[in-house]
Amino acid sequence: MEQILLSFGHGYSAQALGALLLSEDWQIIGTTRSKDKAEALRTTGVTPILWPGQDISTYLAKATHLLISAGPNEAGDPVLAVLRDQISARASSLKWVGYLSTTGVYGDHQGAWVDENTPLTPSTRRGEMRVAAEAAWQTLASETGLPLHIFRLAGIYGPGRGPFAKVRAGTARRIIKPGQVFSRIHVADIAQVLAASIARPNPGAIYNVCDDDPAPPETVIAHAAELLGLPLPPVVDYATAEMTPMARSFYAESKRVRNEKIKKELGVRLKFPTYSEGLAALLAEEQQKISADK
């Protein structure tokens, strides 16, 4: 039987999974709001759908797997808002449904460890909306038997999303907030976690997706500069740093996220278990591309 993934909000993480599945002869259907992004997706082998806008019912009717990357808004989850009844009707035919959430649902723990059983106490509005979206999908699953899996992603980095550009440009800063620590995950490891879950479905499961090495943000920036052989970016105190409201909100939460479940239940062996390995690999990829373009 043909395996068909319908991916809502086919962005950075979803595209990484899509690349893995396309190599295994899956059909990938990805939604986007942008005509330019749709054409870019088409060049990678993905069937793009402009949604909202295009009628998606035909694609939903033949999908075997669903991935939801589209984030919630003040009105709730955008996929459920439009397609709840259609997805309910397909619940028994779907093999796997993945919802990409965030470790922000746990809120602030002042640097302490959290796992999948930690109560959800978000401290930002974005986190509150994610908790509500998770609950809405879980309600649908309990009502219909939808094979739902929730993935709580830590801070995502990877090709095109690393600290090197800012360090090279001289705009990077080491923002210091005592006790601040973040967990991270390379996009390639997100893709392999999702693929492992698809291979071993466990409806109702929730997984933290992060690496083994939570670290202060200033330490990561400093390491990036060292890899580049450039001076350390200046130190700036968090209290006086000029930051966007979005950037400052990330510093409202400090926690270390446990990832044992993806290893024990899904058999995942992280490609990049620490940020130092991940950054080294990104830099090597950049240098290889430069050499190839010469």
N, C-alpha and C positions, 0 to 999 in steps of 0.2 A: 504493500500500500504506500502511495506517495505521502511523504511527510511535508506538511505545509505549515509554515509559521506566519501568522498574521501579527505584525508588530505595530502597536499603537505608539506613535511618537518615536520614529526610528532614528534615534540620535546616536550619540557617541558610544555608549555602552551596548546598545542594541546592534549597532553596526559591527562591533567586535564579535558578538555572538553570531551575527549573520554571516560573517566571513568564514567562521568555523563550519557552520552548517552548510553553506554553499559548497564547500569543498567535499561534503558528504552527500551531494546531490539532492539537498532539500530545495524546496521552492520557498522563497522569502518574499512576503508582501509587506511593505512598510509604508506607514502613513507619514505625511509631512504637510505643513501648511504652506510651504514655499515651492513655487514652480522651479526655481533654480535648483533647490535641493532635490526635488523630484528627479530632475534630469541627471544630477550627480549620482543619485542612488541607482538610476537605470544603468549607468555605465559600469556599476559594480556587479550587476546581475540581479539586483533586487527589482521586483515589480512595484513601482511607486504609486501611491494613491494620495490625491489631494483631499485631505479630510481634516476638519469638517468641510463639506462641499460635495464631493462625489458620493454616489450611492455605494455603500460598502457591503450591503447585504449579501451579494453574490460571493464576495471573498470570504465573509464570515461563515457562510454556509458550507464552504469546502475546507476551511482551515482545520487542521488537526491539533494545533498548538497555538496559544495566544501569549504574547508578551506585552505587558503594559508598562511603558516608560513615561507616558504623559503625566505630568505632575498635576495635583489638584489645585483648584482655585477657591475663591470665597464661596462659590456656588457648589463646591464638592468635586467629586471625581468626574472629569469630562467624558470619559468613556461610558461610565454607568449612566450618566445623565441622558445620553442619547440611545444607548444600545443595551440597556439592562435587560429588557424583555427578549431581545434577539439572542443575547448571550445565555439567558436562562433556558431558552428553547434548545440551545446547542449543548447544554452542560453535560449530558450523558454521552455525547459523541466526542468530546474533546479529551485528549490524552493528558494534557498538561497546560496549566495556566500559571504564568509567572508575573508577579507584581513587584516592580522595583521601588522600594521605599528608601528610607534613610536612617542612619543611626541617630539622627536628630530627634527621633521619637522618644529616646531615653532621657533627653534633657541634660541638665548639668549635674555631674557627680563629683566635682572638685578633684578630678584626676583619678578617682577610684575606678575599679573594673566593673563592667557590666556584661551581661550575657543575655541570651534570648528570653530568659525568665524574669529579667529585671522589669519592674513595673514601669509603665510608660508615663513619664512626667515631663512632657516637652516644655521648654522655657521660651520658645519663640512661636510666633504665629504660623510660620512655615511648618514647624514641627507639629503644632496642633492640627493643621490641615492634613498632614500625613497620617496622624493617628486616626482621624475621622475617615480618611480614604481607606486605610487598612481595614477598619471596622466595617465599612460598607461592603468591601469585597468579601470579608469573612461572613457577613450576614448572608450575602448571595450564595456563598458556598454551602453554608449550613442549610439553606432552604432548598437548594437544587442539586447538591452533590458535585458542584463544580470543583475540579481537581486543582485547587489553588495552592500556590507556593509563594511565600513572601520573602523577599531578599532585602535586608537592611544594609545599604551600602555606606561605607565610610567615605572619606574624601577621595575623589577619583583623580588619578593622574595617568599620563601615558603620552604617546606621540602627539605633539601639538599642545599638550597640556602639562607642561613641566615648568620649573622655575628658571630655566636657562635663559630664555629670551629677556626677562626682566634683569637678570644678573648681568648679561652682556650689555644691555642698554643703560645700565647704571641706575635703574629705577627701583631695584629691589631694596627692601629694608628688612632688618631683623627687628621685628616688633616684639618687645619684651613685656609679657604679662606673667608675673611669678605664678608658678604652678600650672600654667597652661600646657595642655597636651592634646594632640589630635591623633586619631587613627586614620590610616590611608589604605588605598588599594589600587594596584595597577589595573588598567582596563583589560589587559590580557587575562588577568586572574578572575575578573568578573565574568568574562566570557567562558572560561573553563568551569567555573562554579555552576553557571546556568546550564552548560552542556551536560555536566555531571548529573544535575538534577533531572534534566530531560531524560537521561539514560536510566535514572533510578527514581521514578516519581514517588513521592510520599505526600499525598494530598493533606493539606493542613499544616505542613511543616513551615517553620520560620527559620531563616538563616542569617546570621551576621556575616557580612562579606568584607573582610579587612585583612591586613597583613599581621605579622607577628610583632611588630615593633612600633608601638605608639611613641610619638616623639614631639618635643616642643617645636613649633613652626620655625623659630629662629635657628634651630640646629639644622634643619633640613636646608634652609637657605644658605647657611654657612657651608654645608657640605657641597652644595651645587657650585658655589664659588670656588671651593678648593679643587673640585674636579675640572673646572675650567681654567684653573691657574690664575684667577683674578682676585683682586683685593676683596676682603670681606665687606659686604654691604653695611652701611651705617646702622648703629643701634638706635632705635626709637622707642620711647616709653609708650605703652599702650594708652595710658591715660591722656596723653597729649598728641597722639598720632592722628594725622589727618586720614580718615578712612570713610568709605561709603557706608551708609547704614547697613547694607548687605554684608560687607566685610566685617564690620564691627559686631554684627549679630553672631557670626561664627565664634567669636571670642567669648560669647556669653555662656558657652558650654565647654567644659573640660572633662574628658573621660577617656578611659582605656577600654577598648572593646575586645572581648574574647571571641576567638574564631574556631574553637575546637570542634564545633558541630560540623562544619563543612569538611573537616578532615576525617572525623570518625564516621559520619553518616554517608558522606558522598565520596570518600576516598580521595579527596583533593590534596595534591601536593603543590603548594604555591610555586609558581615560576619565579616570583619576586617576593620572598618572605620579609624583606626589609626595604626601606626606602633607599638605602645605599646601593643595593643591588639593582633596584629599579631605575635609579638615576644613572648609574653606570651604563645600563643597557640602552637607555634613551640617548645618551651622549654617543655611544658607539653607533647606534642607528643613524643619528644625524651625520656623523662623520662618514659613514659608508655612503649615505645619499649624496653628500658633497663630492666625494671621490667619484661616484658613478656619473654625476652630472658634468664632470670636467671633460 
